[in-house]
Amino acid sequence: MTTDILVIGTGISGLTFAIKVAEESPEISLTLISKGDINEGNTRYAQGGIAVVRNLKKDSTEKHIKDTMIAGDGTCNSKVVKFVVEEANKRLDELIKWGTAFDKKEEQLDLGIEGGHSEKRIVHYKDQTGKQIQEVLTAKVKSFSNITILENHTLVDLITDHHSRSKMNRCYGAYIISQEEEEIIKIGAKITILSTGGAGSLYAYTTNPTVATGDGLGAAYRAKVQMDGLPFVQFHPTALRDKIEQNVFLITEAVRGEGGKLRNSLQERFMLKIDSRGELAPRDIVAREIQKQIEKQKENFVLLDGSEISEKRWKSHFPTIYNTCKSIGIFLPKDPIPVVPAAHYFCGGIIVNHQSESSLKGLYAIGECSATGLHGANRLASNSLLEALVFSHRAAIDCIKSLNQNLPSKSFYDKLPEWNGYDYSKNTTIQNVQVLREQLQQIMTKYVGIFKTDNGLERAEKKINNIYLKVQKLYHENKLTNGLCELRNMVSIAYLLTKQAQEIKVNKGVFYNQNYAR
């Protein structure tokens, strides 16, 4: 099939982009690829909110810019930070116009505060902000007749000059695998949008859903698209120690903003000894200190004490957390919550310009899979949904303009080669994929996690390369399955991340190599 614009990924970035284009230019055809159900993905699990300056009496764009730069440890692109913060209100107002609900206080938006912020500026909907946004955008995107949605399909590879035998340095669409039939379809596209999220599933303990396997990053890597900053993986300080139905459950930073205190096994508020901001220090500082406390004590967790938050407040502002904790015998506010750090967000990714276009013409990256320069070495809390809104808008405007340029004809896309390779896989292949995936997660967690060493990174490189060779053998000898497709992407990104980590000789933000500790 062919389409004007192919959007791979249906979180806040992909859906916002599609809505923008469809509203502006109903004659443009769009095809949306969702890895699972259209509502499943990282956006849905975002509990916190969107950082936007609304209270001009106490807050300002200058303060938000400064907080972002400080959190990014001096490595953010100042121009990007400036226009993202300045465009925030317009993008938020559009989201509200489309039907998204946010908590209010006396007819004004109820603003919360999270780590690294100097003022209250987090716009939220209880502890279900992402779920609220996802459902509203999904309903709206389904209202457009020029948008085709394919659910339960996974990105395999981008179609480039390598496949087309042309020399235009362009992306021409992608090969996509259907998870039910395990058939690979070719989708030719004038413009391709990667909004595939991060790769939290590289780690054994992550707040991301299992579908976060870095598919866009892996495909971009194989297409030789420029990428940067992959080792800057942000670990969220507070995830519930006990998994819920095999999934890691996030305890939003807003709980600490409401007065939650971190305590070690001796009941000490250890963050006060490290940073004057205490529990509201930037995430990299809090996550590292929690990990240090865990390594010093017998218990493999620290405690989040929410006793200063009233039960009424828990129920009204954090109903998901309140009920989830209750289901496993933690009764808030009297019981503390056992928490641990978990892989949460990729600050780096595919290098893009101010309109989100990558180094490969016709290929754009928006959301977590992109490296815009906003986050630098560490993302400021609740800046990710904001980044998605701003860059989706910019990408949509740029893509509409690009479609008016002299692009290859429809016949060119029709003649692109079909996917080659349909041998049937054996049952043992599926088992091997799962074993290798778990081995890769253990390697990344042990050697390329919160704390790293030069020796550990060297070990990781060798071990990842061994897994890569096994994956290549499976890939060449068997029919491609969804699981093998995911593993192929994961091992590619794990290797590149580790190699980039070896090149970093100074600790910045979330990156911490113990060999360079001061």
Sequence and secondary structure as in RCSB ss.txt:
>XXXX:A:sequence
MTTDILVIGTGISGLTFAIKVAEESPEISLTLISKGDINEGNTRYAQGGIAVVRNLKKDSTEKHIKDTMIAGDGT
CNSKVVKFVVEEANKRLDELIKWGTAFDKKEEQLDLGIEGGHSEKRIVHYKDQTGKQIQEVLTAKVKSFSNITIL
ENHTLVDLITDHHSRSKMNRCYGAYIISQEEEEIIKIGAKITILSTGGAGSLYAYTTNPTVATGDGLGAAYRAKV
QMDGLPFVQFHPTALRDKIEQNVFLITEAVRGEGGKLRNSLQERFMLKIDSRGELAPRDIVAREIQKQIEKQKEN
FVLLDGSEISEKRWKSHFPTIYNTCKSIGIFLPKDPIPVVPAAHYFCGGIIVNHQSESSLKGLYAIGECSATGLH
GANRLASNSLLEALVFSHRAAIDCIKSLNQNLPSKSFYDKLPEWNGYDYSKNTTIQNVQVLREQLQQIMTKYVGI
FKTDNGLERAEKKINNIYLKVQKLYHENKLTNGLCELRNMVSIAYLLTKQAQEIKVNKGVFYNQNYAR
>XXXX:A:secstr
 EEEEEEE  SHHHHHHHHHHHHH TTS EEEE SSSTT STGGG  S EE    TTT  HHHHHHHHHHHTTT 
S HHHHHHHHHHHHHHHHHHHHTT    EETTEE EE  TT SS  EE STT HHHHHHHHHHHHHTT TTEEEE
 SEEEEEE  HHHH   S B  EEEEEETTT  EEEEEEEEEEE     GGGSSSBSS TT S HHHHHHHHTT 
 EE TT EEEEEEEESS BTTB  B  THHHHTT EEE TT   GGGGT TTGGGS HHHHHHHHHHHHHHSSSS
 EEEE TTS HHHHHHH HHHHHHHHHTT  TTTS EEEEEEEEEES EEE  TT B SSBTEEE GGGEE SSS
TTS  TT HHHHHHHHHHHHHHHHHHHTTS    HHHHHTS          HHHHHHHHHHHHHHHHHHHHHSSS
SB HHHHHHHHHHHHHHHHHHHHHHHHS   HHHHHHHHHHHHHHHHHHHHHH  S BTTB BGGG  
